[in-house]
């Protein structure tokens, strides 16, 4: 047992000493510890999202109540939900103040999870499963690619302006779709654009996690990646929904 523990410690120490990118100035151990912390928080967010969303899906009175009390909600579920994003301001203000940062992050996650659950409740289970599987494959693949490319000197900060412009296009597109529904082809285009944009954000934010986020910005880093994953899932859900209808 002692030899096993020693071997495991040696492997972990070896990984922690590996440089994440060429000419790395900071101690690799500190950056690896920060990355592990962010991914643990992200995993907790995703587990909470699955739990809340599953509750909304399987407790049928919840989506039925929303459908009867919110006009147009049957169309709104196909577009990003704006209401949870009002919590981004207190999240930003308290992002470095413990324990308020965890409180607002949990509240924000629950609100997003509720919106995701509503989208899933109004979608066929097969489509939800397909979107979830494809999202997992894309996220894992892009994350591994970003770590691999960063180790070989690639930098993805140049994506920032392009992704910001693309998000503005998506916002305007979503408003047009809400005011003047254009049919399933526009939803497919919207979902396809969203999938491409948020795949780019996964690469961009993972690159920032490796190089740019400071050690006390673990909440901001986790929220960024969490939103990338959720928005990618919703975009794929739009595509599969449009194809199925």
N, C-alpha and C positions, 0 to 999 in steps of 0.2 A: 504493500500500500504506500509506503514511504517513497519507493522508487517511482510509483505511478504519479504521486502528487508532485514529486520533483520534476518529472518529465512534463506534466501539465503546466507547472509554473514556468518551466523553461520555454515552452511553446508560447505561452501568453506573453512572457517577457520579450521573446523574439519578435512577435507581432507588434508589441508596443514600441519597440525600438526601430521599427521600419519607418523610413521617411515616406511621407505621403506624396511628395512632389520634389523635383530637383531643387537643390540649394535651399532647403527648408531651414529657416532661421530659428524657429521655436523648438523646444524639446518635443520629440514625437510622442513621448508618453503622455504629455498633457493634452495634446490634440486628440490622440486616440481615446483618452478618458472622456473628453468632451463629446466626441462622436458617439461613444457608447451610451452616454447619458441621454443624448438627444434621441437616439433610436429606442431606448427604453421608454422614454416619455411618449414617443410616437406610437410604439406598440400598445401602450396603455390607452391612448386616444382611439386607436383603431378597434381595440377590444370593446371599449365603451360604446363606440359607434355601432358596432355589430349588435351589442346587447340592446341598446335603445331602439335601433332600427327594427330588430326582430320583434320587439314588443309592439311597436306600431303596426307591423305587418300582421302579426298573429292575433292581436286584440282588435278584431274588426270594427268595434264601435268607434275607435279613435279616428281612422280615416273617414268613416261614414259621417261622423259628427262634423269633421272639417269640411267635407264635401257639401253638407247641407247648410253650413253656416257661413261659408266663404264662397261668394260667387266667383266663377271662373277658375276655381282651384283645380279643376280637372285639366285645364290647359297650363296653369302655372307650374304644375309639377314637372313639366318638361323643360322648364327654364331654371337657371340658378335662383335660389331663394335669397332675396336681399336682406331679410330681417335679421338673421343671425350676425350679419357683418357689422351691425351697429355696435357689437361688443368688441370690435377690433380697437376702438379708441381706448377704452379702459385697459384692454390687454396691452396696448402700447405704453400707456402711462405707468402701469404697475408691473411691466414685464421683468423688472429687476428687484421687485420688492416682495420678499417672501413673508407670509404665505399667500398674499393676495394674488400673486401671479398664477399660482396653481388653482386658486379658487375661480378666477375669471377664465382660465384656460378650460377647466372642467365645465363651467357653465356654457362657454362658447361651443365646446365639443358636443354637449348634450343638445344644444339648439340645432347645430348642423346635423347631428345624428337623427333628430326628429324630422328634419326636412328630407334627409335621405330616406328615412323609413317611409315617409309619405309617398315619395317617388317610387319606391319598391312596392308599396302596397297597391299602387295603381298600375302595376306592370306584371306581366306573366312571370312566374317563378323561374321558368327556363331561361328567360332573357336576363333576369337578375343574376342567375348563376353564371351565364356566359360572360356577362360584363365583369363580374367579380373575378373570374378566372383570368380573363384577358388583362384586366387591370393589374393583377398580381404578377403576371408574367412580364408585362411591360415595366412595372416599377422595379422589380428585381433585376431585369436585364439592363435597364438604363443606369441603375445605381452601380452595378458591377462595372459597366462600361466607363462610367465617370471616374471611379476610383482607378481603373486601369489606365485610362487616358491621362489623368492627372499625374500619375506616377511617371509617365513618359513625357511630361512637360506641357501637356495641353492645358489651355486656360479658356474657360467658357464665359468670362465676364462680358465679352463682346455681345452676347445674346441679350443682355439687359434691355437696350433701347428697342430692339426688334420685338421682344416679348411684350414690353409695355405698349407698343403700338398695336400689336395683335390683340391684346386684351381690350383696348379701346374699341377696336373693330367688333369684337365679340359682344361688348356691352351694347353698342348701337344696334347690331344685328338682333340681339335679344329683345331690345325695346321695340324694334320694327315688327318682329315676329309676334310679340305680345299684343301690339295695337292692331296689326294687320296680318292675321295668320295666313301664311303663304303655302300651307300644305306640307305633306310628308317629305317632299324633296328639299324644301328649305330646312327642315329639321335634320335631315341627313347631312346637308352641307354644314349646318351649324355644329352638329355633333362632330363631324370630321375635322373642321377647323379647330374646335375645342380640344379634341384629342391630340392634334399636332401641337397646339400651343402649350398645353399643360404637360405634354411629354417633354417639350423644350424646357419648361419651368423645373421639372424634376432634375434634369441635367444641370441647369443653372443654379438651383438652390443646393444641390448636392456639392457642386463646385464651391459654392460659398461656405458650406459646412466644412469642407476640407481646408479652405485657405483663409476665409475672411471673417466669419462670425467670431466675435470675442467669446471668452470662456463664460461670461455672465449673460450671454444672449441665447441660452439653451431653450428658453420658451419661444422666442422669436423664430429660432431655427426649426423647432418642432412644429410650430403652427404653419410655417411656410411649406414644409414638406407635406403636412397633413392636408392642407388646402389643395396642393397639387394633386395628391392622390384622389381626394374626394371629387374634385372637378373633372379629373380624367375619367373616373368611374361614371359620373353623371353624363359626360359627353358620349361615352361608349353606350350607355343606356339609351340615349337619344337615337344613336345610329341603329341599334338593334330594334328599338321600338318602331322606328320609321320603316325599316326593312320588313318587319313582321306584319305591319298594317297594310 
